[in-house]
Amino acid sequence: MAEAVQPPRTADEVLDWLEQGRLSPAEAFAIFRSLDQDRRAPSHLRVAVRESPREQDPEEARRQRLQQALADLDALIGLESVKELVREVQAFVEIQQRRSKARLATEPMALHMIFKGNPGTGKTTVARIFGRMFEAMGVLPKGHLVECERADLVGEYIGHTAQKTREQIRQALGGILFIDEAYSLARGGEKDFGKEAIDTLVKAMEDKKDQLVLILAGYRREMELFLQTNPGLRSRFPIQIDFPDYKTAELIQIADLMLKQREYRLTEGARRRLHDMLEQRLRSGDPHLGNARMVRNIIERAIRRQAVRLVRRPQISRNDLMLITEADIEEVSVAR
Amino acid sequence: MKRCIVIGKTNVGKTLFVLQFAAYLGADRLEITFEEPGGEKRTETLSVDQAIRQLSSQEPHQTRCLQSIRLELPVGKGVKRFDVVDTSGLIEGIHGDVKVRKAMAQTLAAVRDADLILHLVDAAKAGERGVLQAVGDVDYQVAQFAQMRDAYAILANKVDLPNADVGVEKIRQEFSGHVIIPISALHRRGFKEVKRFVWRWI
């Protein structure tokens, strides 16, 4: 009876085949690996894959995840220059992968990045999208994001720092390690343990380069200074992305989107009030002001103010429940 | 009980490493459990010197079964016990002798269940004859298989021999992304690093 030969489907079968001389040890390890990967999928998916292997083509699923990540990127308000760069990186990775398939020389894929920009300009959000993108493209096994800052990396006594830093690196393996206010690692001069953290990170970037993408983020000017004082770093971070401050119109769009998701709406007066307030804050030049996080605070505050305003009323219409008026915004303008 | 398994191609020095490492950790009499591919077990107690004389050799396939030794590492105020398991050498391709194949299957089963994998490669051979001669498909497959685990290190053995430095460099390039520890099983070099690595995972 002629029967199509199926590769072994359980570990025990692999071992039997090995004993029978139907597999070499190298082949056996390769099958073990694919079995392990199957096992890692959530159980409900695994059963589905077993029953109808064609329905969930992993290639197709990956393409969909990539498309979804890029769609989420496009949905972000503003950030045009950032989006362009993300697409550039995506195209670069894809072409390098195609070249490698065609057995052409490839550029080494160093994907470590520097994000420069004020707080609340979308750095973490974009980092998350990068993680999903790299996972979908097969550059990183997991694509998750581990966020940390100086306190998570730098220890209190000699030897403690390397240990803490390595722990963060371990957690980030397979994904992205995102270090906020990275320049603070260089403050405190030569004797500061921050230097040790930088050294440990640089080592991990080399040793684990296929499993880890490092993103250093922080204020533009401080990051520039940080790179100047650590000249070795610049070349290790080929991708540098500038996150510009949002324009007032973009901030209002962001506010609209946030409110829409929560099923609220701004009245015309509220919108004007918000606009004036944002303009005024942008002019003040304080980098903490005039970003998406501030807008979110204003909106959340306004939602609470609206609740207080409405709760005393005897009669509340559906429309009232949705509208954020000038008065709600006004109250926020005094609060930070 | 955590199991630390030592694998590698034939004649890379697995058995010598296991015995020397046991001695390095302070064991003077080794209680060695031999587990045949069929499942029979027997235990022998040997001194380190006796064990090296009896168990390790220049000939390939000296080790045809799993040989495990229980070891202790100081952890905090107490000790942690773990088994270090010596295995039959991995071969390329399919071996003609069913006994070797059975030993191979036993090794792979043990690798699958291991908590910690130490993968020995021959750095001297890599330096002398090129990395492609010294490591084979099976080594790459092991490395890829183990990539999904944290507790995996490549030990570049025989650094006492000439040309081994070149070999270690080549191995580092070839297996970048993995933990690589240069050692000499014969002279117990690099054992401190190995101990630290083992300590982290048991």
Interface residues (C-beta under 8 A of the other chain):
Chain A: A11 V14 L15 D16 L18 E19 Q20 G21 R22 L23 S24 P25 A26 E27 A28 F29 A30 F32 R33 D36 Q37 R40 P141 R170 L173 E206 D207 K208 K209 D210 Q211
Chain B: L90 I91 E92 G93 I94 H95 G96 V98 R101 K102 M104 A105 T107 L108 A109 R112 G136 D137 V138 Y140 Q141 V142 Q144 F145 M148 D150 S176 G177 V179
